[in-house]
Amino acid sequence: VCQVFALAPGGFHKLKWPPDMQPSAMFRRWAASIGPAHAAQASARRCSTHLGKAAAARNVARQGAVPAGAAEPKVHDHVFSGLSPTGILSSWRTAQGLKPEDHVAALFYLGRAVRGRGAGDDLEHWETHDTWQSKLHGDPTFGRLLAACGEAVPTLVPRRVARVLLGLGDTHEDFPFCHQELPRSHVAAVLSVADAACAELLKCWTSPGSLDALRHDDRDLAFTLFALSRLGIFNEEVFACASNLLAAKLTAPVSEGVGKALPVEALRQWMLACNGVNFPLELHRGAITEYPLSEWQRESHGRLHQLAGALAFLRNPDPLLSRVVEEINRRPVSQIGKKSVPTAIYGLQVVRLLSEHGELNIEARINDELAAALDYWMEEKMAAVRRGSLLESSVGEALGALGLQPTPDVTIGHGLSADFRCQAVPGSPEGGRSGRIFFVEVDGPSHFCVRPRLRPRGRTVLKRRVFEAMGLELVSVPYWHVGTADPATLRQRQGRRARSGVCPDELRALVCSQLANSVSAQSSPAPARTGHEGVLG
């Protein structure tokens, strides 16, 4: 918009704009009105604007060349927005006289340029974003940008501190897994910036007078937690403090100045973030479950499915979850289909399975037609992103050496699958007197937080809960039990190892211990199908 007024001052408002016209359509109509030459000039100027002009624009604003009472222009937005990752880094590297907020803007828009790994539903899409981010992590300029953001944090307002964390999360979407492969110096830089941001936000949230929730923007609270969850960084003080403030916003009376409840986007991101690092929200269950219908009833299909899945982490999520399920049932079955995001329908499937098996205390149930659609599309979409790993191969060899007859990549329906289906013969340490069938899941680094290292993430805990609800025994083999994992995380073990790097005696002890503690039904489940049909979690 700034570029439009710079090229054609006074002319933009003369065009007639339908109230529902999208911004891109507005630009096309405006470009047609001024001719292709001026439109091309606008695009070129937008891409070539540098921070020297941005600083000049700030000075103009401060000298009163804008209407009285107008907000200062967000100059950094049109400097970095829309540029390629290379263009953003190049512009930032060559710019002079940068301010702290300029470093934040560069990181934030860099994140927006490379994010999107979880939005696709095939391996090609995921690997494309993995490649982009991998190149970014190895760029020395990016390392200098992280250092600049870390130094800038103490001077920033909460909104920009939250943007620092969002930028970190978007540029490191698979950080819980890839941190094992990144240079230690880069991992240390990411953690240092995150720690500085957390310390600054806590200072703001706990300072005198700051306990009034109405003083804090919900975006600075919820999106901060969401970014930390994506990075796999759990800071209990940050999550507890932000959750208390968000819950207070939910219960604040309208008379105190709150015109509506906490926006549903903030509620959803808050719950997803806490679930992601396995932080319980039972303390705030009452405030959450009374969330008003008017705030979420018009949500899109995918976001409504996400909301349902986020509520599944509460043991007693009614009345809110039942109302959400009833709204989902009222919508056409086509709400679940090819365009559905896998993580969204995954959450809805969890609600369905836990409620059907009595492990989720809600009154409403997903109807049969939607349940059939869920089964079909879960199988289709999860098969598209299924890929094996060296960890799984190593564990599979060790399970075979123990005589447990492992069958890899098994699915048991509903989009549920496990890395192995094992059969222990009667009389064996694992099989007991009558033998048993159980499943094994190899939990790699992405199943655990980066900090603290051994804290399981929410999706790992949730998968175990679903298997248990269905009466299936699931054994988890964490990655640090496998010698092919990061040597820095593995303790030296005595005794003979299998060629794969897994100690058979240790694996057997791990399996027997978890089976002994299992509360699942001891009867054998129906034969599982094999192949790459799908995976849950």
Backbone hydrogen bonds, N-H to C=O, Kabsch-Sander energy under -0.5 kcal/mol:
donor,donor_aa,acceptor,acceptor_aa,energy
5,F,1,V,-2.2
6,A,2,C,-1.8
7,L,3,Q,-1.8
8,A,4,V,-2.3
11,G,8,A,-2.0
12,F,8,A,-0.9
14,K,11,G,-1.0
15,L,11,G,-0.5
15,L,12,F,-1.1
17,W,15,L,-0.6
21,M,18,P,-1.8
26,M,22,Q,-2.2
27,F,23,P,-2.3
28,R,24,S,-1.9
29,R,25,A,-2.3
30,W,26,M,-2.6
31,A,27,F,-3.0
32,A,28,R,-2.3
33,S,29,R,-1.5
34,I,30,W,-1.3
35,G,31,A,-1.2
39,A,35,G,-1.8
40,A,36,P,-2.6
41,Q,37,A,-2.0
42,A,38,H,-2.1
43,S,39,A,-2.1
44,A,40,A,-2.6
45,R,41,Q,-2.7
46,R,42,A,-2.2
47,C,43,S,-1.7
48,S,44,A,-1.6
49,T,45,R,-1.3
53,K,50,H,-0.7
54,A,50,H,-1.5
55,A,51,L,-2.3
56,A,52,G,-1.7
57,A,53,K,-2.4
58,R,54,A,-1.9
59,N,55,A,-2.1
60,V,56,A,-2.2
61,A,57,A,-2.2
62,R,58,R,-2.4
63,Q,59,N,-1.6
64,G,61,A,-1.2
65,A,60,V,-2.1
70,A,67,P,-2.1
75,V,73,P,-1.9
77,D,74,K,-1.4
78,H,74,K,-0.7
78,H,75,V,-0.7
79,V,75,V,-0.5
79,V,76,H,-0.7
80,F,76,H,-1.8
81,S,77,D,-1.8
83,L,80,F,-1.9
88,I,84,S,-2.6
89,L,85,P,-2.2
90,S,86,T,-2.4
91,S,87,G,-2.6
92,W,88,I,-2.4
93,R,89,L,-2.5
94,T,90,S,-1.9
95,A,91,S,-1.0
102,D,99,K,-1.2
103,H,99,K,-1.2
104,V,100,P,-1.6
105,A,101,E,-2.3
106,A,102,D,-2.2
107,L,103,H,-2.1
108,F,104,V,-2.9
109,Y,105,A,-2.7
110,L,106,A,-1.7
111,G,107,L,-2.1
112,R,108,F,-1.8
113,A,109,Y,-1.4
114,V,110,L,-1.2
115,R,111,G,-1.7
119,A,116,G,-1.3
120,G,116,G,-0.6
120,G,117,R,-0.6
123,L,384,A,-1.1
126,W,122,D,-1.8
127,E,123,L,-3.1
128,T,124,E,-1.9
129,H,125,H,-1.7
130,D,126,W,-2.3
131,T,127,E,-2.2
132,W,128,T,-2.1
133,Q,129,H,-2.4
134,S,130,D,-2.2
135,K,131,T,-2.2
136,L,132,W,-1.8
137,H,133,Q,-2.3
138,G,134,S,-1.0
139,D,136,L,-1.6
143,G,139,D,-1.6
144,R,140,P,-2.0
145,L,141,T,-2.1
146,L,142,F,-2.3
147,A,143,G,-1.9
148,A,144,R,-2.3
149,C,145,L,-2.3
150,G,146,L,-2.4
151,E,147,A,-2.0
152,A,148,A,-1.6
153,V,149,C,-1.4
155,T,152,A,-2.1
156,L,153,V,-2.0
160,R,157,V,-0.8
161,V,157,V,-1.9
162,A,158,P,-2.6
163,R,159,R,-1.6
164,V,160,R,-1.7
165,L,161,V,-1.7
166,L,162,A,-2.4
167,G,163,R,-2.6
168,L,164,V,-2.2
169,G,165,L,-2.6
170,D,166,L,-2.6
171,T,167,G,-1.8
172,H,168,L,-0.7
175,F,172,H,-1.6
177,F,174,D,-1.3
178,C,174,D,-3.0
179,H,175,F,-2.1
180,Q,177,F,-1.4
181,E,178,C,-1.5
182,L,178,C,-1.4
186,H,183,P,-0.6
187,V,183,P,-2.1
188,A,184,R,-2.6
189,A,185,S,-1.7
190,V,186,H,-2.4
191,L,187,V,-2.5
192,S,188,A,-2.2
193,V,189,A,-2.2
194,A,190,V,-2.4
195,D,191,L,-2.7
196,A,192,S,-2.3
197,A,193,V,-2.4
198,C,194,A,-2.6
199,A,195,D,-2.5
200,E,196,A,-2.1
201,L,197,A,-2.4
202,L,198,C,-2.6
203,K,199,A,-1.9
204,C,200,E,-1.7
205,W,201,L,-2.8
206,T,202,L,-1.9
207,S,203,K,-0.7
210,S,207,S,-2.5
212,D,209,G,-0.9
213,A,211,L,-0.9
215,R,212,D,-1.9
216,H,213,A,-1.7
220,D,217,D,-0.6
221,L,217,D,-1.1
222,A,218,D,-3.0
223,F,219,R,-1.5
225,L,221,L,-1.6
226,F,222,A,-2.2
227,A,223,F,-2.2
228,L,224,T,-2.2
229,S,225,L,-2.4
230,R,226,F,-2.2
231,L,227,A,-1.9
232,G,228,L,-0.8
232,G,229,S,-0.8
233,I,228,L,-2.6
234,F,232,G,-0.6
234,F,451,R,-3.2
235,N,233,I,-0.6
236,E,234,F,-0.6
239,F,235,N,-2.5
240,A,236,E,-2.6
241,C,237,E,-2.3
242,A,238,V,-2.5
243,S,239,F,-1.9
244,N,240,A,-2.1
245,L,241,C,-1.9
246,L,242,A,-2.5
247,A,243,S,-2.6
248,A,244,N,-1.9
249,K,245,L,-1.7
250,L,246,L,-1.5
251,T,247,A,-1.3
252,A,248,A,-1.0
256,E,253,P,-1.7
257,G,254,V,-2.2
258,V,253,P,-0.8
259,G,257,G,-0.8
267,L,263,P,-2.2
268,R,264,V,-2.8
269,Q,265,E,-2.4
270,W,266,A,-2.5
271,M,267,L,-2.3
272,L,268,R,-2.7
273,A,269,Q,-2.4
274,C,270,W,-2.3
275,N,271,M,-2.7
276,G,272,L,-2.1
277,V,273,A,-1.1
278,N,275,N,-1.2
279,F,274,C,-3.3
284,H,281,L,-1.6
285,R,282,E,-1.4
288,I,284,H,-2.2
289,T,285,R,-2.9
290,E,286,G,-0.8
291,Y,288,I,-1.7
295,E,292,P,-1.3
296,W,293,L,-1.3
297,Q,293,L,-1.9
299,E,296,W,-2.1
304,L,300,S,-2.1
305,H,301,H,-2.4
306,Q,302,G,-2.1
307,L,303,R,-2.1
308,A,304,L,-2.1
309,G,305,H,-2.4
310,A,306,Q,-2.5
311,L,307,L,-1.8
312,A,308,A,-0.8
312,A,309,G,-0.6
313,F,310,A,-1.1
314,L,311,L,-1.7
318,D,361,N,-0.6
320,L,289,T,-0.5
321,L,317,P,-2.0
323,R,319,P,-1.8
324,V,320,L,-2.3
325,V,321,L,-2.8
326,E,322,S,-2.5
327,E,323,R,-1.9
328,I,324,V,-2.3
329,N,325,V,-2.6
330,R,326,E,-1.4
331,R,327,E,-0.8
331,R,328,I,-0.8
335,Q,332,P,-1.8
336,I,333,V,-1.8
337,G,335,Q,-0.6
340,S,337,G,-1.5
344,A,341,V,-1.1
345,I,341,V,-1.8
346,Y,342,P,-2.0
347,G,343,T,-1.3
348,L,344,A,-1.4
349,Q,345,I,-2.3
350,V,346,Y,-2.0
351,V,347,G,-1.9
352,R,348,L,-2.1
353,L,349,Q,-2.7
354,L,350,V,-2.7
355,S,351,V,-2.1
356,E,352,R,-2.3
357,H,353,L,-1.5
358,G,355,S,-1.3
359,E,354,L,-2.8
360,L,354,L,-0.8
361,N,315,R,-1.7
362,I,360,L,-1.8
371,A,367,N,-2.3
372,A,368,D,-2.2
373,A,369,E,-1.7
374,L,370,L,-2.5
375,D,371,A,-2.3
376,Y,372,A,-2.1
377,W,373,A,-2.5
378,M,374,L,-2.5
379,E,375,D,-1.9
380,E,376,Y,-2.1
381,K,377,W,-2.6
382,M,378,M,-2.2
383,A,379,E,-1.4
383,A,533,E,-0.5
384,A,380,E,-1.0
385,V,381,K,-0.7
385,V,382,M,-0.5
386,R,383,A,-0.7
393,S,389,S,-1.9
394,S,390,L,-2.3
395,V,391,L,-2.4
396,G,392,E,-2.7
397,E,393,S,-2.0
398,A,394,S,-1.8
399,L,395,V,-2.7
400,G,396,G,-2.1
401,A,397,E,-2.1
402,L,398,A,-1.3
403,G,400,G,-1.7
404,L,399,L,-2.2
407,T,421,R,-2.3
409,D,419,D,-2.2
410,V,418,A,-1.7
411,T,529,R,-2.4
412,I,416,L,-1.8
413,G,416,L,-0.6
416,L,413,G,-2.1
418,A,410,V,-2.4
419,D,440,V,-0.7
420,F,440,V,-1.8
421,R,407,T,-2.0
422,C,438,F,-3.2
423,Q,404,L,-2.5
424,A,436,R,-2.8
427,G,432,G,-4.2
428,S,425,V,-1.7
432,G,428,S,-2.3
435,G,431,G,-1.5
436,R,424,A,-1.8
438,F,422,C,-2.1
439,F,473,E,-2.8
440,V,420,F,-2.4
441,E,475,V,-2.9
443,D,441,E,-0.8
443,D,477,V,-1.5
444,G,442,V,-0.9
447,H,444,G,-2.0
448,F,445,P,-1.9
449,C,455,R,-2.8
450,V,232,G,-2.2
451,R,232,G,-1.8
455,R,452,P,-1.4
457,R,447,H,-2.7
458,G,276,G,-1.4
460,T,457,R,-0.7
461,V,457,R,-1.8
462,L,458,G,-2.7
463,K,459,R,-1.8
464,R,460,T,-1.7
465,R,461,V,-2.0
466,V,462,L,-2.3
467,F,463,K,-2.4
468,E,464,R,-2.3
469,A,465,R,-2.2
470,M,466,V,-1.7
471,G,468,E,-1.5
472,L,467,F,-2.7
474,L,472,L,-0.6
475,V,439,F,-3.2
477,V,441,E,-2.7
479,Y,443,D,-1.8
481,H,478,P,-1.8
482,V,479,Y,-1.8
483,G,501,G,-1.7
485,A,482,V,-1.8
489,T,486,D,-2.1
490,L,487,P,-1.2
498,A,502,V,-2.3
501,G,498,A,-2.0
503,C,481,H,-0.5
507,L,503,C,-2.6
508,R,504,P,-2.8
509,A,505,D,-2.2
510,L,506,E,-2.2
511,V,507,L,-2.6
512,C,508,R,-2.7
513,S,509,A,-2.2
514,Q,510,L,-2.0
515,L,511,V,-2.5
516,A,512,C,-2.1
517,N,513,S,-1.3
518,S,515,L,-0.8
529,R,411,T,-1.8
531,G,408,P,-0.6
531,G,409,D,-1.7
533,E,531,G,-0.9
537,G,535,V,-0.5
